[in-house]
Structure formats: structure tokens, C-alpha cells
């Protein structure tokens, strides 16, 4: 029923918005509602290293989130294709994150993890919950086909921008992504994530990294800014991790060990944090 209502709303909005007006909205204006929600319901913690999400607040403002998702769904493929790549990528990252929040709200507060929304036969990331760019899509489709597929964007930093609603994830950014500032936003997200010693750190001769670097290792081996390995990518952000010259040499020489930390799938919710 919810999907039918959204499709009806999409049709109405699609009739009202011309290709010209959608192009005009392509950057910050299209994402204004979402930006306001993030500003209101995402809380910065740990000196800016991460964030928590006030899902109770999002639940109160769910109609505004739904209105934003209807706007995204009303964008036709031909309009999306006319945008520059940064505007496209910002759109897709925002869509992934906003639909993830919307998915959490379907069962909130009666869940402890996004994985509670799956079952033995399918994962929450397989559910077709997002009418986007002409078809119903799952979160996996948005991430692995639209964002990562065919190496169209060749952007490993997206892994610090897409958010799976879990404590182990990189921070949900407290503002919407926009094409004109995307490079700076992705760079800040990468530094923020690597600066967080609960997720990435070096001790003695071992790099302890988030499992993101293991799961998506191949994305860090595609010559982005002349980097072809996780080690080389980390060295680009050595200042964020506060690496000493000796530690840098250890990584450069390939003699550092690497260990991947356990991923915390518990819901990254301000309510849960308040209990601890």
C-alpha cells in the first residue's frame, strides 16, 4: 500500500515538474528537505569523528522524508543522464541513505539492527523499496549497480558516505550531498572515518581497519589518484590517522600487518546510546 501511494505521488509530481525545473533542482534545491531533516536529526559525537541518528525524530517527521523520496522518484532517467557525474553521484548517495532511514522507520522502534528487517530467505538490502530512475530498486541495486556498477564513477570514497544505519558504518553526514561540493564532502567523510580510532588505527606493526576495506578491497585497487591498494589509499590520508614517519615507512614497505575489526551491526540510534 505504501509503495502504491508513493507511485501515485510520483506520477503527480512528475506531471507538475518539467525537465527544465528538474534540472534547476538538480543540486541543493532538490535535497533541501532532506538537508533540513539531517540537520535536525543527526547528532555529532566523539569530537566530530562520528554521528548518531535520532530515529524517533525522523519518525515524527516521516511525512517530510516521504515527500523528499517522492521528489527523488519523480526524476526521470533522461534528466538524471543530463547531469554531471558529481550531481548524479550526490543524488544516488542521498537516495541510498534516505531510503535506508525510511526502511528503518518501517519497524522502528521494534528493532535492534537493520539486519532484523531481513529473514532466512532475503536480506533487507534485497527488498525493492525504492522507486527510482524508472524502476523499483533495492538498496543493493542502488549501491552495487547504480553507484559502483561498471566503475562509472570510480570513486572509492563513496564507502564513507553510504550509510547502513549501523554503529560500524561511517558516519551519516549531517547534511545532504550536493554535486558542487561533493569532492570536498567525500574527502571530509573519509578523513572523519579514518580519524575514528574505534574503527581504524595502527598499533605496533599492525593496521586495524574497518571490514569495509576488506569487503570492498577491489574498489581501492583501481588507480584512484594513483592508488592501487588499501595501503596506498591509507597513505593518502596519513594525517587523518596521525601516522608517524616510522608507521608511514612500515606501510610503504609493505611490512605492516593488517587485521580487520569486527563490524558492529547494532542500530546507530540516539535512543540506544542513551541507555548505555
ZIRAHU-V391292 format. One record per residue. N is the residue number from 1. PHI is phi in whole degrees, -180 to 180 (* if undefined). PSI is psi in radians with two decimals (* if undefined). Layout:
# ZIRAHU-V391292
n	phi	psi
N	PHI	PSI
N	PHI	PSI
This chain:
# ZIRAHU-V391292
n	phi	psi
1	*	-0.76
2	-62	-0.70
3	-65	-0.69
4	-64	-0.73
5	-62	-0.72
6	-67	-0.70
7	-65	-0.63
8	-66	-0.74
9	-65	-0.68
10	-60	-0.76
11	-62	-0.71
12	-66	-0.79
13	-67	-0.67
14	-62	-0.61
15	-70	-0.57
16	-80	-0.47
17	-103	2.20
18	-84	2.89
19	-58	-0.65
20	-62	-0.82
21	-68	-0.60
22	-66	-0.67
23	-63	-0.68
24	-65	-0.50
25	-89	-0.02
26	-57	-0.55
27	-99	-2.11
28	-65	-0.59
29	-65	-0.68
30	-60	-0.55
31	-103	0.24
32	-61	-0.79
33	-62	-0.77
34	-66	-0.71
35	-59	-0.74
36	-65	-0.67
37	-67	-0.74
38	-63	-0.77
39	-59	-0.59
40	-83	-0.61
41	-119	0.09
42	-111	2.19
43	-110	2.20
44	-77	2.37
45	-133	3.00
46	52	0.79
47	64	0.49
48	94	-0.05
49	-72	-0.42
50	-153	-3.07
51	-141	2.81
52	-123	2.74
53	-114	2.27
54	-88	1.46
55	-67	-0.50
56	-61	-0.73
57	-66	-0.73
58	-62	-0.64
59	-62	-0.72
60	-64	-0.60
61	-103	0.47
62	-62	-0.56
63	-64	-0.60
64	-70	-0.67
65	-64	-0.76
66	-62	-0.69
67	-62	-0.72
68	-64	-0.78
69	-63	-0.60
70	-63	-0.67
71	-63	-0.77
72	-62	-0.77
73	-67	-0.38
74	-80	-0.16
75	-76	2.04
76	-77	2.69
77	-54	-0.66
78	-65	-0.58
79	-72	-0.80
80	-55	-0.78
81	-65	-0.38
82	-82	-0.22
83	-81	2.75
84	-70	2.86
85	-64	-0.63
86	-65	-0.68
87	-67	-0.70
88	-61	-0.84
89	-67	-0.70
90	-60	-0.76
91	-58	-0.82
92	-69	-0.71
93	-63	-0.81
94	-60	-0.73
95	-62	-0.81
96	-59	-0.85
97	-68	-0.71
98	-69	-0.70
99	-69	-0.53
100	-64	-0.79
101	-59	-0.79
102	-60	-0.68
103	-64	-0.78
104	-58	-0.72
105	-68	-0.29
106	-65	-0.46
107	-125	-0.05
108	-67	2.41
109	-96	0.28
110	-88	0.85
111	-155	2.69
112	-113	-0.19
113	-159	2.64
114	-59	-0.48
115	-68	-0.32
116	-65	-0.30
117	-86	-0.02
118	-104	-3.07
119	-148	-2.99
120	-61	-0.53
121	-94	-0.40
122	-153	2.72
123	-98	2.83
124	-61	-0.42
125	-78	-0.18
126	-92	-0.20
127	-72	2.33
128	-83	1.63
129	-114	-0.11
130	-125	1.79
131	-72	1.91
132	-150	2.27
133	52	0.83
134	91	0.00
135	-155	2.88
136	-81	2.27
137	-127	2.71
138	-96	2.94
139	-63	-0.69
140	-61	-0.68
141	-64	-0.77
142	-62	-0.82
143	-73	-0.91
144	-86	-0.45
145	-99	-0.92
146	-76	-0.75
147	-85	-0.80
148	-101	-0.31
149	-64	2.49
150	60	0.23
151	54	0.56
152	-61	-0.76
153	-98	-0.32
154	46	0.92
155	-130	1.63
156	-67	-0.37
157	-71	-0.14
158	-62	-0.41
159	-69	-0.21
160	-105	0.15
161	-118	-0.76
162	-70	2.46
163	-129	2.26
164	-101	0.28
165	70	0.29
166	-115	2.74
167	-60	-0.63
168	-72	-0.23
169	-71	2.72
170	-59	2.75
171	-59	2.44
172	-71	2.11
173	-66	2.48
174	-84	0.35
175	-153	2.77
176	-74	2.63
177	-80	2.46
178	-136	2.54
179	-56	-0.73
180	-70	-0.30
181	-123	0.22
182	-61	-0.78
183	-59	-0.79
184	-66	-0.69
185	-65	-0.76
186	-65	-0.64
187	-66	-0.73
188	-64	-0.69
189	-66	-0.68
190	-65	-0.81
191	-63	-0.70
192	-61	-0.79
193	-67	-0.76
194	-72	-0.42
195	-74	-0.35
196	-80	1.81
197	-70	-0.20
198	-77	-0.26
199	-115	-0.51
200	-148	2.30
201	-163	2.93
202	-127	2.32
203	-134	2.21
204	54	-2.04
205	-112	0.40
206	-123	2.27
207	-90	2.13
208	-103	1.95
209	-121	2.77
210	-60	2.59
211	-65	-0.23
212	-55	-0.67
213	-71	-0.37
214	-86	-0.83
215	-61	-0.65
216	-117	0.59
217	-51	-0.73
218	-61	-0.50
219	-71	-0.29
220	-100	0.22
221	-122	0.45
222	-115	0.49
223	66	0.55
224	-72	2.09
225	50	0.74
226	65	0.41
227	-105	2.41
228	-131	0.34
229	-160	2.86
230	-60	-0.74
231	-57	-0.83
232	-65	-0.64
233	-64	-0.79
234	-58	-0.70
235	-66	-0.46
236	-63	-0.45
237	-118	0.61
238	-61	-0.57
239	-69	-0.62
240	-63	-0.63
241	-89	0.02
242	54	0.80
243	-76	2.39
244	-77	2.92
245	-62	-0.62
246	-67	-0.67
247	-69	-0.65
248	-62	-0.78
249	-62	-0.68
250	-60	-0.75
251	-72	-0.75
252	-59	-0.69
253	-78	-0.11
254	73	0.32
255	-99	-0.02
256	-77	2.43
257	-81	2.84
258	-134	2.35
259	-136	2.42
260	-102	2.26
261	-75	2.68
262	-63	2.45
263	-93	2.24
264	-92	1.92
265	-91	0.04
266	-66	2.61
267	-63	2.25
268	-84	1.35
269	-119	2.41
270	-62	-0.56
271	-64	-0.78
272	-65	-0.69
273	-64	-0.60
274	-68	-0.42
275	-76	-0.46
276	-82	*
